Each structure stands twice: as structure tokens, then as C-alpha cells.
């Protein structure tokens, strides 16, 4: 299998290239031909069957199956046309999940939840964010429904710690928190060489997220520390904690905005 990815490593935009390099190493060890910083420009074939993938550099890969991972594009045009503050990044809401109108006021009759809802998360100093995960969609919908039933004076802010898990090439990967804006990364358990570790993302001295590669037993404690806004390191006196390795996360530079109708693909599996 060949993996063509415009990013330097797998999951580079979520976890950074420092952690992503571990996954790339694991992929290559499993026989995957990983092609970073590369894009598929075209597919061709005969009789309705794909046969070739044409890469940006001119190389042609012979193939009979292509899986394209493009992500999702929010359909918010109809919301903006209805007078709500919506764009390609989502529908702007207040802390109680009420949709914000173009006049800048919350609409008491419209609540939003899930991938499209962009709200100020109190766990991250009211930083506006969207979370594209089913766990958030369930929790936010429950919270929005409770606020719908509550009096205007009893609206409660929605607090959510983003989380996801994935199993890839024998690795159990779990993330708790929001890595965006991290200016430092620290390995607090295990080692990258063993492909088994727990790392904490730091922003301005505060722990904002934690990721585990086959070290999930430590994750709940660090997730609680992240949710509490703990300074780094959250457990400075832990007797079972090795010397902390401080690193740069290595997030790629932001991509220029893609045309709404044709978002740039994240990765292609050939």
C-alpha cells in the first residue's frame, strides 16, 4: 500500500510532526510506502476502472484501488442566508449553544450542536472552537437541550474537553484536549523509540492536551489536569515519572484557504 499525504507526517496537523514521525515509522515498519509532502494530481484508467495515480512531481503509481480521505466541508450557506453568523468555519454560538445572529446577538429560539457549532469553550479561555467528533455531538446536544428547557437567566455555558481514540498498526492512540496553539511538547512517560509513551502539549506554560501511544493507563489523570487548566508539568513530583523530555510539537504551517467546492485532500491510499 502507498500512502500519499501533503503533510510531513501522518496526523501532523492534529499531533504535530514530532509525534507524527512515530506513526510514520510504524507505518513503514508494516510495509507501507509513505509519501509525505506529496499530492495526487489526477487519476486515470480504462473501462471505468482506475489504473493509475498521477503525483504532483510527475511520478505515476500503478493501482487498481484508491481511497481518498478529504475530510468534510460544513454546509453553512443556508444558515448565513437566514441571518445567522455562519461561514465555512461553522455557525457562531454563545456559550449556552445559542446561535448568534449577524447583528451579534444570541437567538433564544435557535440552538446548535455538533460539528457545525462554533462556541467559546470555557476550558480554553473561551476560545471559539468546533469539535468534529461524535462524543462532542452527543454531549453538546444534551447540553443544548437542557438550556432550551431552562429560563433565559439559567442558561449554562458548555464546557467540553475534546477527545478521540484510534488504533493504527497495532498502536492504541488516544488524545484528550485541544492541541491547537501548543508552543511546546513534553514526553512525561515512556519513550518515542519504544513507540510507547505519553506526551503533554503546552501553551504559555499551561497543559492543554495529552496524547498516549499504548500508555492509556496514565491518560485519565492527565486529562483531568488539562481540564483543570493545570500548569506544566501537572505532576512535578511523581515518583514514577522519568526525566521529562521537552520538544517542539512541529505543527505544519497553516494552509492557504481552499476553495469551498473543492477542499484539498488530506491523504490518499493507493
C-alpha positions in Angstrom: 0.0 0.0 0.0 1.1 3.6 -0.8 0.0 6.5 1.4 0.3 9.9 -0.3 0.0 12.8 2.1 0.5 16.5 1.5 1.6 16.8 5.2 5.1 16.0 6.5 3.8 13.1 8.7 0.5 11.3 9.4 -1.7 13.4 11.8 0.7 16.3 11.5 -2.0 19.0 11.8 -3.5 17.3 14.9 -0.5 16.0 16.8 2.4 17.7 15.1 5.3 16.2 13.2 7.3 15.2 16.3 4.6 12.7 17.4 3.5 12.1 13.8 7.0 10.8 12.9 6.5 7.9 15.3 3.4 6.8 13.4 5.2 7.2 10.1 7.9 4.9 11.4 5.3 2.4 12.4 3.7 2.5 9.0 6.9 2.0 7.2 7.7 -0.9 9.5 4.5 -2.5 8.5 5.4 -2.2 4.8 3.5 1.0 3.9 5.2 3.1 1.2 4.6 6.5 2.9 5.0 9.5 0.6 4.9 12.8 2.6 4.6 16.3 1.2 3.1 14.8 -1.9 -0.3 15.2 -3.7 -2.2 13.2 -6.2 -3.0 15.5 -9.2 -5.1 13.1 -11.2 -6.4 9.5 -11.5 -6.7 7.7 -14.8 -7.8 4.3 -16.0 -9.8 2.3 -18.6 -13.3 0.9 -18.8 -14.4 2.6 -15.7 -11.6 1.1 -13.6 -8.8 3.2 -12.0 -5.4 2.1 -13.0 -3.0 5.0 -12.3 -2.4 7.8 -9.8 -0.5 10.8 -11.1 1.5 12.5 -8.4 2.4 16.2 -8.4 6.0 15.6 -9.1 5.2 13.6 -12.3 5.5 10.1 -10.9 2.8 7.6 -11.9 1.7 4.9 -9.5 0.1 1.8 -10.9 -3.0 0.8 -8.8 -6.5 -0.7 -9.0 -7.9 0.8 -5.8 -7.8 4.3 -4.4 -9.2 5.5 -1.1 -9.4 9.3 -0.9 -9.6 10.9 2.6 -10.8 14.5 2.1 -12.4 15.4 5.4 -15.7 17.3 5.4 -17.0 20.7 4.4 -19.6 22.4 6.5 -22.8 23.4 4.6 -23.5 26.8 6.3 -24.6 28.9 3.4 -28.3 28.4 4.2 -27.6 29.5 7.8 -25.9 32.7 6.7 -28.8 33.4 4.3 -31.2 33.0 7.3 -29.4 35.9 9.1 -27.1 33.9 11.3 -23.3 34.4 11.8 -22.1 31.4 9.8 -19.3 30.8 7.4 -17.1 27.8 6.2 -15.7 27.5 9.8 -19.1 26.9 11.4 -22.1 28.6 13.0 -21.1 31.0 15.7 -22.8 30.3 19.0 -22.6 31.7 22.5 -21.5 29.7 25.5 -25.0 28.3 26.0 -25.1 27.0 22.4 -27.5 29.6 21.2 -26.9 30.7 17.5 -25.6 34.2 17.1 -27.3 36.4 14.5 -25.4 38.7 12.1 -26.4 41.5 14.5 -24.2 39.8 17.1 -27.0 38.8 19.5 -27.9 35.2 20.6 -31.2 34.0 19.1 -33.2 32.5 22.0 -35.1 30.2 19.6 -32.1 28.6 17.8 -29.6 26.3 19.4 -26.8 24.3 17.7 -24.7 21.3 18.5 -22.2 19.0 16.8 -19.6 19.6 14.0 -21.1 22.9 12.8 -21.4 24.6 16.2 -18.5 27.1 17.0 -18.7 28.1 20.6 -16.4 29.8 23.2 -15.1 26.9 25.3 -14.5 27.9 28.9 -11.9 25.2 29.3 -9.7 27.1 26.8 -10.3 30.7 28.0 -13.4 31.0 25.8 -11.5 30.3 22.6 -14.1 29.7 19.8 -13.8 26.2 18.5 -15.6 23.4 16.7 -15.1 19.7 17.6 -15.7 17.2 14.9 -16.3 14.1 17.0 -19.4 12.1 17.8 -18.7 12.3 21.5 -19.0 16.1 21.4 -22.1 16.0 19.3 -23.9 13.8 21.9 -22.7 15.9 24.9 -23.4 19.2 23.3 -26.8 18.2 22.1 -27.7 17.1 25.6 -26.4 20.4 27.0 -28.3 22.5 24.3 -31.5 20.6 25.1 -31.2 21.4 28.8 -30.7 25.0 28.0 -33.7 25.0 25.8 -35.8 23.9 28.7 -34.2 26.4 31.1 -35.2 30.0 31.8 -33.1 32.7 30.0 -31.5 33.6 33.3 -30.5 30.0 33.9 -28.5 29.3 30.7 -25.3 27.3 31.4 -22.1 27.5 29.5 -21.0 24.3 27.7 -17.6 23.0 28.8 -16.1 20.2 26.8 -12.7 18.5 26.8 -12.2 17.2 23.2 -11.1 13.6 23.0 -10.7 10.8 20.4 -9.0 7.4 20.0 -7.7 5.4 17.1 -6.0 2.1 16.6 -3.4 2.1 13.8 -0.7 -0.5 13.0 -1.0 -2.1 16.5 -0.9 1.2 18.3 -3.7 2.4 20.6 -3.6 6.2 20.2 -5.7 8.4 22.5 -5.9 12.2 22.7 -7.5 14.3 25.4 -7.6 18.1 24.9 -7.1 20.6 22.1 -3.6 20.8 20.7 -4.1 24.0 18.6 -1.6 26.7 19.5 0.7 24.5 21.5 4.2 26.0 21.7 5.9 23.1 23.5 5.6 19.3 23.8 6.9 17.2 26.7 7.3 13.4 26.9 6.4 12.6 30.5 6.1 8.8 30.3 7.8 6.2 28.1 9.9 6.9 25.0 9.4 7.5 21.3 11.9 4.8 20.5 9.7 2.2 22.1 6.5 3.6 20.4 5.0 3.6 23.9 4.7 7.0 25.6 2.5 9.8 27.0 3.1 13.4 25.9 1.7 16.7 27.1 1.1 19.7 24.9 1.8 23.1 26.5 0.7 26.6 25.7 2.1 29.6 27.6 3.0 27.3 30.5 -0.4 25.6 30.7 -1.1 21.9 29.9 -3.7 22.0 27.1 -3.7 18.4 25.8 -2.2 14.9 26.4 -1.7 12.1 23.9 -0.9 8.5 24.6 0.6 5.8 22.4 -0.1 2.5 24.2 0.1 4.3 27.6 -3.6 4.9 28.2 -3.4 4.0 31.9 -1.9 7.4 32.6 -4.2 9.4 30.4 -7.2 9.9 32.7 -5.0 11.7 35.3 -3.5 14.0 32.7 -6.9 14.6 31.1 -8.2 15.8 34.5 -5.2 18.1 34.8 -5.8 19.5 31.3 -9.5 20.1 32.1 -8.5 21.9 35.3 -6.1 24.2 33.4 -3.1 22.9 35.3 0.3 24.5 34.9 3.1 22.4 33.3 4.2 19.9 34.5 0.9 18.9 36.1 2.6 16.3 38.3 6.1 17.6 39.1 6.7 15.3 42.0 5.5 11.9 40.5 8.0 9.3 41.7 7.4 7.1 38.6 7.9 9.9 36.1 11.2 9.7 34.2 13.2 12.8 33.2 10.9 14.9 31.1 11.9 15.3 27.5 10.9 18.8 26.1 10.4 19.1 22.4 8.8 21.3 19.7 5.4 20.0 18.5 6.3 20.7 14.9 2.9 21.7 13.5 3.0 22.5 9.8 2.4 26.0 8.6 -1.2 26.9 8.0 -2.5 26.1 4.5 -4.0 28.9 2.4 -7.8 28.7 2.4 -9.1 26.1 -0.1 -12.0 26.8 -2.5 -15.2 25.7 -0.7 -16.3 23.4 -3.5 -13.0 21.6 -3.8 -11.2 21.2 -0.5 -7.6 19.9 -0.7 -7.4 16.2 0.1 -5.8 15.2 3.3 -4.4 11.9 2.2 -4.8 9.2 -0.5 -4.3 5.5 0.0 -3.3 3.7 -3.2 
